[in-house]
Structure formats: structure tokens, C-alpha cells
Amino acid sequence: MLKNTIKELSTTILNNQSDFDTIKNTIDEIHTHYLETTNIGDLGNSMQNLAAVPTASGMALSLNHAAACLLDYRRTAKFLQAMVSLIREKQQQHPNETINIFYAGCGPYAPFITLVAPLFKASEVQFAILEINAASLQMAEKLIDKLQLTDYVTEYHTADAVTFQIPDAKKYHILFSETLDALLYRESYVPILWNMLPQLNENCAVIPNNVIVQASMTFPQKEGEDVRKEKEAAVILNVREAVKINNGSKTLPNAFDPITINLAGDEKYSTMIVDTKVHIHNDIWLYRNESSLSIPLEMEIVYPLDAPNVTFFYQLKPSVELKLKN
Ligand SMILES: C[S@@+](CC[C@H](N)C(=O)[O-])C[C@H]1O[C@@H](n2cnc3c(N)ncnc32)[C@H](O)[C@@H]1O
């Protein structure tokens, strides 16, 4: 039975978190099963499957690109580990209760159901799924059906998570929404949390728990130094802090407050690096360059400085984007 095969492959990933080759081979094997089961490859590269879908504030990935996220190996392995351990924690906190999970943005493979549910009984975990891309949701439904996981899913919604009102929102123990890009560009994690967190129970846990966009300065590498020196310059955006101001009654602002970094001083810098630090859960983080989500942006600092100050701000309307002005 395919469900059992996936259960074994998921377990292999969980048991080999620090062995990249095993993670890669196992996820490739899962991918082969999912390709065969969904026939996604037969859809080809039609516009429908390649075009991003606009949301109320940002863009959602096409079916093909959302499917490809599975192959972001370290990302998938770490999110899987986080999801399974969070479910177990919630089971400890709520013995004999079914753990309810709201999955916003599942993509065509809904990996954080299809890899997770086989590890539990349907009486232990129940999922509600929401996806803005109708073709992706249809594919996810088909895969869930073929894997015989329909007992684990209570609701399917084709809707925009930026504006969606969650039915019976207080019952959820976990919100899962991997709707991120590096620098929080395009995809709508921030407006999704802005909309959904005030609706949910205050103890509802979120995966990823937070994203911090941070600027660091590097110094020219001196002779004899193995690595160049680097220092943190400023937190440009701490998502969970920023969305806290919404108690449910506020509309999404046009942008969050700007942050200015002063580059003048005695020391000369080589570059400025902007990192996307993804805090998945507890001590599980995505570090620089481990995933497409944590690729840094590096900018050279040219002297003499045109202007001593660099100002960043995170725009939310008309669509999300980290902006820089100097
Ligand atoms: C980065 S993909 C991740 C897919 C899958 N969950 C995974 O982790 O491999 C994000 C998914 O969220 C969906 N999405 C993005 N923004 C959304 C929104 N505002 N409302 C609903 N779905 C959204 C996209 O269409 C895409 O399928």
C-alpha cells in the first residue's frame, strides 16, 4: 500500500536529519511516487501550470513551482521534523484530543499532510486545507485520495488565505503556512498571518513560527583571516512582532515602519547582507543558503558613500515586497 511506503520514507527522513544524501534520495523517491500517482508530468508546461496566481497582497506560486518546493530538500526535511514534533507536543498538552491543523497553501502535493498523516491515526490528527490555486488543490485532493488519507481531511477550501474567514477557527492547534520566499518577496506569509492569527486561539502554534529579515555588514577580509568578519546591523522585519499590532479589527497597513541603517563611521565595510532567517519551530531554523527561502541578498558598499543612510521598509500594499531607499 502506497500509504505505508510513504510512511517508511517519511520515517527515514525523520531519522536521518543530518545526512543530506539520505534526505535527498528519500525525497526524490517520494517525488517519483507522487509524479506517478498524480500524473502531474502529463500536464506539461502549460501556461495554467506555470502562471503565478495573484492574491489580495502578493502572488501565489503556480502548480508546477509549488510542486517543485518538495525538492527543496533541507526545507522539506526540517519542516517535516518540525510538524511531527509539534503534533507530538500538542498531543502531550491535550491528551485524548484530536489535534486540528489548518494548512494554508498546500500546493499539489500537500506534503505536510501526505508525509505527516501516515505517521498518525486519523483519530489523532485532522486537517483543513486551503489553497488559492484551484488546479493545485484538485491535484492535492487526488493525491490524498490515492494515498487513502481522506479520513484525515475534514475541509477543502479554494480561497485566498489573506482574506479568508476560518470556520470554527478557535478549534485549531496548529496553523501551517509555508508561503514564503527569500526576503519575503511575492508570497504572502505576512498578510496571511495578519489575517489568520487574530482569528485563531492564542495558543495555536504556527509553522514556520516566525521569519526575521536581518541586515549584517561584512568587513574586507584581511590577510590571515579564514573568513571575513561580519556584524549584525539591524532587524529589518520581525514578522511575529510586526503582526502583533492587529487584534483582528485593523486593516492591513500599506507598509510597516521603516528602519534606517547608518553606514558612516570609522570602519569601512565590504558588503551588506540581508538574510531571511526562518524560525520553523523550537530549535529548528533554516540557516543562510540551506534552502531557496534563505538565500541572502548581498550588496557591495562603495566608498565614498553616496549617502550615509540606507532605509528599508516592508511594503504590504498593493503587494508585499521589501523595499530599499537611500
Ligand atoms: C511555497 S508553496 C508550498 C507548497 C507546499 N505546502 C509545500 O510546502 O511544498 C506555497 C503554496 O501556497 C499557496 N498560496 C500562496 N499564497 C496563498 C494565499 N494567499 N492563499 C492560499 N494559498 C496560497 C500557493 O499557491 C502554493 O501552492
The ligand as an SDF file (V2000), in Angstrom:
LIG
                    3D

 27 29  0  0  0  0  0  0  0  0999 V2000
    5.7450   27.6250   -1.4310 C   0  0  0  0  0  0  0  0  0  0  0  0
    4.3310   26.6900   -1.9100 S   0  0  0  0  0  0  0  0  0  0  0  0
    4.3920   25.3810   -0.7580 C   0  0  0  0  0  0  0  0  0  0  0  0
    3.5780   24.1950   -1.1510 C   0  0  0  0  0  0  0  0  0  0  0  0
    3.5840   23.0700   -0.1200 C   0  0  0  0  0  0  0  0  0  0  0  0
    2.8610   23.4510    1.0850 N   0  0  0  0  0  0  0  0  0  0  0  0
    4.9850   22.7070    0.2640 C   0  0  0  0  0  0  0  0  0  0  0  0
    5.3920   23.1020    1.3680 O   0  0  0  0  0  0  0  0  0  0  0  0
    5.6870   22.0810   -0.5190 O   0  0  0  0  0  0  0  0  0  0  0  0
    3.0400   27.7230   -1.3030 C   0  0  0  0  0  0  0  0  0  0  0  0
    1.6350   27.3390   -1.7030 C   0  0  0  0  0  0  0  0  0  0  0  0
    0.7470   28.2510   -1.0770 O   0  0  0  0  0  0  0  0  0  0  0  0
   -0.1940   28.7430   -1.9850 C   0  0  0  0  0  0  0  0  0  0  0  0
   -0.5380   30.1130   -1.5850 N   0  0  0  0  0  0  0  0  0  0  0  0
    0.2690   31.2030   -1.6120 C   0  0  0  0  0  0  0  0  0  0  0  0
   -0.3810   32.2970   -1.1910 N   0  0  0  0  0  0  0  0  0  0  0  0
   -1.6390   31.8940   -0.8910 C   0  0  0  0  0  0  0  0  0  0  0  0
   -2.7930   32.5660   -0.4070 C   0  0  0  0  0  0  0  0  0  0  0  0
   -2.7740   33.8760   -0.1640 N   0  0  0  0  0  0  0  0  0  0  0  0
   -3.9090   31.8480   -0.1950 N   0  0  0  0  0  0  0  0  0  0  0  0
   -3.9290   30.4950   -0.4220 C   0  0  0  0  0  0  0  0  0  0  0  0
   -2.8690   29.8040   -0.9040 N   0  0  0  0  0  0  0  0  0  0  0  0
   -1.7400   30.4970   -1.1270 C   0  0  0  0  0  0  0  0  0  0  0  0
    0.4960   28.6850   -3.3460 C   0  0  0  0  0  0  0  0  0  0  0  0
   -0.4410   28.5990   -4.4020 O   0  0  0  0  0  0  0  0  0  0  0  0
    1.3590   27.4320   -3.1960 C   0  0  0  0  0  0  0  0  0  0  0  0
    0.6620   26.2890   -3.6170 O   0  0  0  0  0  0  0  0  0  0  0  0
  1  2  1  0
  2  3  1  0
  2 10  1  0
  3  4  1  0
  4  5  1  0
  5  6  1  0
  5  7  1  0
  7  8  2  0
  7  9  1  0
 10 11  1  0
 11 12  1  0
 11 26  1  0
 12 13  1  0
 13 14  1  0
 13 24  1  0
 14 15  1  0
 14 23  1  0
 15 16  2  0
 16 17  1  0
 17 18  1  0
 17 23  2  0
 18 19  1  0
 18 20  2  0
 20 21  1  0
 21 22  2  0
 22 23  1  0
 24 25  1  0
 24 26  1  0
 26 27  1  0
M  CHG  2   2   1   9  -1
M  END
$$$$
